[in-house]
Amino acid sequence: MNKKHLIILFLLFVFLFVYLSNNIVFIKSQSKNSEIGKYQVSTCYRESGNWVFITVIDTQTGEILRQERFNGYDNYKEK
């Protein structure tokens, strides 16, 4: 084999390696039971009374999972 054939063979192997490794990573990242993007968090602040409202929604079913209301810094607990 001359130098030209070796370069072409090397480039072919590099291309195949990159192509196959990207497909393997892409396939592994697609999980059928993935909950990424399943939940939405909504926050709202009302200045009169200094209220903060938090709502967590399941975007697949539309069910409201949690609603919380905080009055300013009174209900805030530092972890």
N, C-alpha and C positions, 0 to 999 in steps of 0.2 A: 504494500500500500504506500502510495506517495503522500506527501504532506497535505495536498488538497483533499484527498479522501479522508484522512484523519480529522481534519478540521470540520468537514461536513458531518462525519460520524459523531464527533464531539458535540457539535451544535444540535444534532438530532437528539442525542441523549439528554442534553440540558433542557431542550424544549419539552421532551416527554416527561422528564422529572418535574419541571415546573407545572405542566398541565395536570399531571396525575396528583401531585401534592395539593394543588388548589382545589381539585374536585373532591379529594378525600376530606379536606377541611370543610368545604361547603356542605358535603353530605352529613358530616358529624354535627354541624351547627344547626341543621334542620331537625329539630326534635318534634315528634308528633304530640307529645304531652307538654309542650312548652307553655309556660304561663307568661311569657314575655309579651307585653302589650295587652294583657287580659284585664288589668285593673286601671281605673282612672281615678285620680285624686282631684277634687275640686275644693278650692279655698275661696272664702269671701270675707271681707272685712267691712264692718259697719261702724262708722266713726261715732254715731250717736250711741252712747252706751259702751263704746269701746269693745264691741263683740267680734269674735273670730269664729267662723263656721267652717268645718271640715267635713267633706262627704267622700266616701270611698265607694265606687260603683264597679260591679262586675260587668265588663263591656260585652261579654258573650250572652249573658242572660238578662241584663238590664236591671238586675237586683241591686238595691242599695244595701251594702254590707255594713256600713258604719256611718253614723252621723254624730258629730261632736260639736259642742258649742262652748267657747271659752270667753270669759269676761276679762279682757285685758290681761294683766299680769297676775291676777288673783289665782287662776287655776294653773299657771305655768309651774312645772316642777323640773328642775335641772337634774339631768341624769349623771 
